[in-house]
Amino acid sequence: MITALRSTLFLAALALLTPPFTLLLLLCFWLPHRTRLRLVQPWVYTAIWLIEHLLGIRSRVLGRENIPPRSVVVLAKHQSAWETIVLQAVFRDLVFVWKKEIIWLPFFGWALALTPMISIDRNAGKKALRQLLSVGKQRLDDGYSVAIFPEGTRVNPGDRHRYQPGGAFLAHAAAAPVIPVALNSGEVWGKNAFFKKSGTVTVSIGPAIDPAGRRVDEINQQAEAWIEAEMRHISPHLYAHENA
């Protein structure tokens, strides 16, 4: 009952919070991208406050010292919408690569379209990759960090999908370090789940991967190896069967 009440109040709060920020962005469409991204920050930090104090979902971040003082490509595990909000408070000036259909969502999607986020058509094949490289390199040059979920979609805790090389291609083309990120948000905020449980999400940030002298597949494999190994450290109970 408490979980249902908390989850309902959280969604109601976001429903009230989002339209005013969307209107603000629409009125300020003429401002530079970075300024518009700054205008969204109060929404992000209010949502994080609601996540922590209303849903009871806290977080602990390991490896902050691995974040260099420059633009990076973040390759992260993706288990829920939680990380699309909270990672913006972990990495400065972070933009995500989204599927373009999201921009049609009322208010939230419209606001997203007015920020420097990168929307791509995931069904466009090589065209989507060219768009990612073009826009992604520009964002990195402008001082943003770019977050990509290499598995392409939300993955249930303990599961694993094929790691797609788009993020590694971008890092290689832009000569930008890759920061691998493991997290277990799906244990409290499930994939497409209305009900969200209280608990603590662990975010673990790995050492930077320098793309210099490495092939795209090597960059991708190194990031995958670190993330999947770290998942077994932060959520060992989900992988106990591997040692059975």
C-alpha positions as a Markdown table, in Angstrom:
| # | Residue | x | y | z |
|---|---|---|---|---|
| 1 | Met | 0.0 | 0.0 | 0.0 |
| 2 | Ile | 2.8 | 2.5 | 0.9 |
| 3 | Thr | 4.7 | 1.6 | -2.3 |
| 4 | Ala | 1.6 | 2.2 | -4.4 |
| 5 | Leu | 0.9 | 5.5 | -2.6 |
| 6 | Arg | 4.5 | 6.7 | -3.0 |
| 7 | Ser | 4.6 | 5.8 | -6.7 |
| 8 | Thr | 1.3 | 7.5 | -7.4 |
| 9 | Leu | 2.3 | 10.7 | -5.6 |
| 10 | Phe | 5.6 | 10.7 | -7.5 |
| 11 | Leu | 4.0 | 10.5 | -10.9 |
| 12 | Ala | 1.5 | 13.1 | -9.9 |
| 13 | Ala | 4.2 | 15.5 | -8.7 |
| 14 | Leu | 6.1 | 15.0 | -12.0 |
| 15 | Ala | 2.9 | 15.6 | -14.0 |
| 16 | Leu | 2.5 | 19.0 | -12.2 |
| 17 | Leu | 6.2 | 19.8 | -12.4 |
| 18 | Thr | 6.9 | 19.2 | -16.0 |
| 19 | Pro | 4.5 | 21.4 | -17.9 |
| 20 | Pro | 5.8 | 24.7 | -16.4 |
| 21 | Phe | 9.4 | 23.8 | -17.3 |
| 22 | Thr | 8.3 | 22.9 | -20.8 |
| 23 | Leu | 6.5 | 26.3 | -21.2 |
| 24 | Leu | 9.7 | 28.0 | -19.9 |
| 25 | Leu | 11.8 | 26.3 | -22.5 |
| 26 | Leu | 9.3 | 27.1 | -25.2 |
| 27 | Leu | 9.5 | 30.8 | -24.3 |
| 28 | Cys | 13.3 | 30.6 | -24.2 |
| 29 | Phe | 13.7 | 28.7 | -27.4 |
| 30 | Trp | 15.9 | 31.5 | -28.8 |
| 31 | Leu | 18.5 | 31.1 | -26.0 |
| 32 | Pro | 21.7 | 29.0 | -26.6 |
| 33 | His | 21.5 | 25.3 | -26.0 |
| 34 | Arg | 23.7 | 25.4 | -22.9 |
| 35 | Thr | 21.4 | 28.1 | -21.3 |
| 36 | Arg | 18.4 | 26.0 | -22.0 |
| 37 | Leu | 20.1 | 23.0 | -20.4 |
| 38 | Arg | 20.8 | 25.1 | -17.3 |
| 39 | Leu | 17.1 | 26.0 | -17.2 |
| 40 | Val | 16.2 | 22.3 | -16.9 |
| 41 | Gln | 18.5 | 21.7 | -13.9 |
| 42 | Pro | 15.9 | 22.8 | -11.3 |
| 43 | Trp | 13.6 | 20.2 | -12.8 |
| 44 | Val | 16.3 | 17.5 | -12.5 |
| 45 | Tyr | 17.2 | 18.3 | -8.9 |
| 46 | Thr | 13.6 | 18.5 | -7.9 |
| 47 | Ala | 12.9 | 15.1 | -9.5 |
| 48 | Ile | 16.0 | 13.7 | -7.6 |
| 49 | Trp | 14.6 | 15.2 | -4.4 |
| 50 | Leu | 11.3 | 13.5 | -5.0 |
| 51 | Ile | 13.0 | 10.2 | -5.8 |
| 52 | Glu | 15.0 | 10.3 | -2.6 |
| 53 | His | 12.4 | 11.7 | -0.2 |
| 54 | Leu | 9.1 | 10.5 | -1.7 |
| 55 | Leu | 10.0 | 7.2 | -3.2 |
| 56 | Gly | 12.7 | 6.5 | -0.7 |
| 57 | Ile | 15.3 | 5.6 | -3.4 |
| 58 | Arg | 18.8 | 6.7 | -2.3 |
| 59 | Ser | 22.0 | 6.3 | -4.2 |
| 60 | Arg | 25.7 | 5.8 | -3.6 |
| 61 | Val | 28.2 | 6.7 | -6.2 |
| 62 | Leu | 31.6 | 4.9 | -6.4 |
| 63 | Gly | 34.5 | 6.0 | -8.5 |
| 64 | Arg | 33.8 | 9.7 | -8.9 |
| 65 | Glu | 37.6 | 10.2 | -9.0 |
| 66 | Asn | 37.5 | 8.4 | -12.4 |
| 67 | Ile | 35.7 | 11.3 | -14.0 |
| 68 | Pro | 38.2 | 13.5 | -15.9 |
| 69 | Pro | 37.8 | 17.3 | -16.1 |
| 70 | Arg | 36.8 | 17.2 | -19.8 |
| 71 | Ser | 34.1 | 15.9 | -22.1 |
| 72 | Val | 33.7 | 12.1 | -22.1 |
| 73 | Val | 31.5 | 9.4 | -23.7 |
| 74 | Val | 29.6 | 7.7 | -20.9 |
| 75 | Leu | 28.7 | 4.1 | -21.6 |
| 76 | Ala | 26.2 | 3.0 | -19.0 |
| 77 | Lys | 24.1 | 0.1 | -18.0 |
| 78 | His | 20.4 | 0.9 | -18.5 |
| 79 | Gln | 17.7 | -0.7 | -16.2 |
| 80 | Ser | 15.2 | 2.1 | -15.7 |
| 81 | Ala | 14.3 | 5.7 | -16.2 |
| 82 | Trp | 16.1 | 6.4 | -12.9 |
| 83 | Glu | 19.6 | 6.8 | -14.5 |
| 84 | Thr | 18.3 | 9.3 | -17.1 |
| 85 | Ile | 17.5 | 11.6 | -14.3 |
| 86 | Val | 20.2 | 11.0 | -11.6 |
| 87 | Leu | 23.2 | 10.6 | -13.9 |
| 88 | Gln | 22.7 | 14.3 | -14.8 |
| 89 | Ala | 23.8 | 15.1 | -11.3 |
| 90 | Val | 26.8 | 12.9 | -11.4 |
| 91 | Phe | 28.3 | 14.1 | -14.7 |
| 92 | Arg | 28.4 | 17.8 | -15.5 |
| 93 | Asp | 26.7 | 19.0 | -18.7 |
| 94 | Leu | 25.5 | 15.5 | -19.6 |
| 95 | Val | 23.4 | 14.9 | -22.7 |
| 96 | Phe | 21.8 | 11.6 | -23.6 |
| 97 | Val | 21.3 | 9.8 | -26.9 |
| 98 | Trp | 17.5 | 9.2 | -27.2 |
| 99 | Lys | 15.3 | 7.4 | -29.7 |
| 100 | Lys | 13.6 | 10.2 | -31.6 |
| 101 | Glu | 10.0 | 8.9 | -30.9 |
| 102 | Ile | 10.4 | 10.3 | -27.3 |
| 103 | Ile | 10.1 | 13.9 | -28.5 |
| 104 | Trp | 6.5 | 13.3 | -29.3 |
| 105 | Leu | 5.6 | 12.6 | -25.7 |
| 106 | Pro | 3.5 | 15.6 | -24.4 |
| 107 | Phe | 5.5 | 18.1 | -22.4 |
| 108 | Phe | 8.4 | 15.8 | -21.4 |
| 109 | Gly | 9.3 | 15.0 | -25.0 |
| 110 | Trp | 8.7 | 18.6 | -26.2 |
| 111 | Ala | 11.1 | 19.9 | -23.5 |
| 112 | Leu | 13.7 | 17.3 | -24.5 |
| 113 | Ala | 13.6 | 18.5 | -28.0 |
| 114 | Leu | 14.6 | 22.0 | -26.8 |
| 115 | Thr | 17.7 | 20.8 | -25.1 |
| 116 | Pro | 21.1 | 19.6 | -26.5 |
| 117 | Met | 20.0 | 16.0 | -26.2 |
| 118 | Ile | 20.7 | 13.8 | -29.2 |
| 119 | Ser | 17.7 | 12.1 | -30.9 |
| 120 | Ile | 18.3 | 9.4 | -33.5 |
| 121 | Asp | 16.2 | 7.0 | -35.4 |
| 122 | Arg | 17.4 | 3.6 | -34.2 |
| 123 | Asn | 15.9 | 1.9 | -37.2 |
| 124 | Ala | 17.9 | 4.0 | -39.7 |
| 125 | Gly | 21.1 | 1.8 | -39.6 |
| 126 | Lys | 24.2 | 3.5 | -40.9 |
| 127 | Lys | 22.3 | 6.8 | -41.3 |
| 128 | Ala | 21.7 | 6.8 | -37.5 |
| 129 | Leu | 25.4 | 6.1 | -36.8 |
| 130 | Arg | 26.4 | 9.0 | -39.1 |
| 131 | Gln | 24.0 | 11.3 | -37.3 |
| 132 | Leu | 25.4 | 10.1 | -33.9 |
| 133 | Leu | 28.9 | 10.8 | -35.0 |
| 134 | Ser | 28.1 | 14.2 | -36.5 |
| 135 | Val | 26.0 | 15.6 | -33.6 |
| 136 | Gly | 27.9 | 13.7 | -30.9 |
| 137 | Lys | 31.2 | 15.1 | -32.0 |
| 138 | Gln | 29.8 | 18.6 | -32.0 |
| 139 | Arg | 28.4 | 18.1 | -28.5 |
| 140 | Leu | 31.7 | 16.9 | -27.2 |
| 141 | Asp | 33.5 | 19.8 | -28.9 |
| 142 | Asp | 31.0 | 22.2 | -27.2 |
| 143 | Gly | 32.0 | 20.8 | -23.8 |
| 144 | Tyr | 29.1 | 18.4 | -23.2 |
| 145 | Ser | 29.6 | 14.8 | -22.1 |
| 146 | Val | 27.5 | 12.3 | -24.1 |
| 147 | Ala | 25.8 | 9.3 | -22.4 |
| 148 | Ile | 24.9 | 6.3 | -24.4 |
| 149 | Phe | 23.2 | 3.0 | -23.3 |
| 150 | Pro | 25.2 | 0.5 | -25.4 |
| 151 | Glu | 22.7 | -2.3 | -24.9 |
| 152 | Gly | 20.2 | -0.1 | -26.7 |
| 153 | Thr | 17.3 | -0.6 | -24.3 |
| 154 | Arg | 16.4 | -1.1 | -20.7 |
| 155 | Val | 17.6 | -4.5 | -19.4 |
| 156 | Asn | 16.2 | -6.4 | -16.5 |
| 157 | Pro | 18.6 | -6.9 | -13.5 |
| 158 | Gly | 20.9 | -9.8 | -14.0 |
| 159 | Asp | 20.3 | -9.8 | -17.8 |
| 160 | Arg | 22.6 | -8.8 | -20.6 |
| 161 | His | 22.0 | -7.7 | -24.2 |
| 162 | Arg | 24.5 | -7.3 | -27.0 |
| 163 | Tyr | 26.7 | -4.2 | -26.6 |
| 164 | Gln | 26.3 | -2.1 | -29.7 |
| 165 | Pro | 29.4 | -0.2 | -30.9 |
| 166 | Gly | 27.9 | 3.3 | -31.5 |
| 167 | Gly | 29.3 | 4.8 | -28.4 |
| 168 | Ala | 32.7 | 3.3 | -29.1 |
| 169 | Phe | 32.6 | 4.7 | -32.6 |
| 170 | Leu | 31.9 | 8.1 | -31.3 |
| 171 | Ala | 34.7 | 8.0 | -28.7 |
| 172 | His | 37.1 | 6.8 | -31.4 |
| 173 | Ala | 36.1 | 9.4 | -33.9 |
| 174 | Ala | 36.2 | 12.3 | -31.4 |
| 175 | Ala | 39.3 | 11.0 | -29.5 |
| 176 | Ala | 37.2 | 11.3 | -26.3 |
| 177 | Pro | 37.7 | 9.0 | -23.2 |
| 178 | Val | 35.1 | 6.4 | -22.5 |
| 179 | Ile | 33.7 | 6.2 | -18.9 |
| 180 | Pro | 32.0 | 2.8 | -18.2 |
| 181 | Val | 29.2 | 2.9 | -15.7 |
| 182 | Ala | 27.6 | 0.0 | -13.9 |
| 183 | Leu | 24.4 | 0.5 | -11.9 |
| 184 | Asn | 21.5 | -1.6 | -10.4 |
| 185 | Ser | 18.5 | 0.8 | -10.5 |
| 186 | Gly | 16.3 | -1.9 | -11.8 |
| 187 | Glu | 16.2 | -3.6 | -8.5 |
| 188 | Val | 14.1 | -0.8 | -7.0 |
| 189 | Trp | 12.7 | 0.9 | -10.2 |
| 190 | Gly | 11.8 | -1.9 | -12.6 |
| 191 | Lys | 11.6 | -1.7 | -16.4 |
| 192 | Asn | 8.3 | 0.0 | -17.3 |
| 193 | Ala | 7.2 | -0.5 | -13.7 |
| 194 | Phe | 4.6 | 1.8 | -12.1 |
| 195 | Phe | 5.5 | 0.6 | -8.6 |
| 196 | Lys | 8.9 | 1.6 | -7.3 |
| 197 | Lys | 10.4 | 0.2 | -4.1 |
| 198 | Ser | 12.5 | 2.1 | -1.6 |
| 199 | Gly | 16.1 | 1.1 | -1.4 |
| 200 | Thr | 19.6 | 2.2 | -2.5 |
| 201 | Val | 20.9 | 2.3 | -6.0 |
| 202 | Thr | 24.7 | 1.8 | -6.5 |
| 203 | Val | 26.4 | 3.6 | -9.4 |
| 204 | Ser | 29.9 | 2.5 | -10.0 |
| 205 | Ile | 32.1 | 4.6 | -12.4 |
| 206 | Gly | 35.0 | 2.8 | -14.0 |
| 207 | Pro | 38.5 | 4.1 | -15.0 |
| 208 | Ala | 38.6 | 6.1 | -18.2 |
| 209 | Ile | 39.3 | 4.1 | -21.4 |
| 210 | Asp | 41.6 | 6.0 | -23.7 |
| 211 | Pro | 40.6 | 5.4 | -27.4 |
| 212 | Ala | 44.0 | 6.2 | -28.7 |
| 213 | Gly | 45.6 | 3.2 | -30.4 |
| 214 | Arg | 42.5 | 1.1 | -29.9 |
| 215 | Arg | 40.1 | -0.2 | -32.5 |
| 216 | Val | 36.4 | 0.5 | -32.1 |
| 217 | Asp | 35.7 | -3.2 | -31.2 |
| 218 | Glu | 38.4 | -3.1 | -28.5 |
| 219 | Ile | 37.0 | 0.0 | -26.9 |
| 220 | Asn | 33.5 | -1.5 | -26.9 |
| 221 | Gln | 34.8 | -4.9 | -25.5 |
| 222 | Gln | 36.8 | -3.2 | -22.8 |
| 223 | Ala | 33.8 | -1.2 | -21.6 |
| 224 | Glu | 31.5 | -4.2 | -21.7 |
| 225 | Ala | 34.0 | -6.3 | -19.8 |
| 226 | Trp | 34.4 | -3.7 | -17.0 |
| 227 | Ile | 30.6 | -3.0 | -16.7 |
| 228 | Glu | 29.6 | -6.7 | -16.6 |
| 229 | Ala | 32.3 | -7.6 | -14.1 |
| 230 | Glu | 31.3 | -4.7 | -11.9 |
| 231 | Met | 27.7 | -5.7 | -12.1 |
| 232 | Arg | 28.7 | -8.9 | -10.3 |
| 233 | His | 30.3 | -6.8 | -7.6 |
| 234 | Ile | 27.4 | -4.5 | -6.9 |
| 235 | Ser | 24.6 | -7.1 | -7.3 |
| 236 | Pro | 26.3 | -10.5 | -6.6 |
| 237 | His | 23.0 | -12.1 | -5.6 |
| 238 | Leu | 21.8 | -11.8 | -9.2 |
| 239 | Tyr | 24.7 | -13.8 | -10.5 |
| 240 | Ala | 25.0 | -16.5 | -7.8 |
| 241 | His | 23.9 | -19.1 | -10.3 |
| 242 | Glu | 27.1 | -18.6 | -12.2 |
| 243 | Asn | 29.1 | -20.1 | -9.4 |
| 244 | Ala | 26.6 | -22.8 | -8.5 |
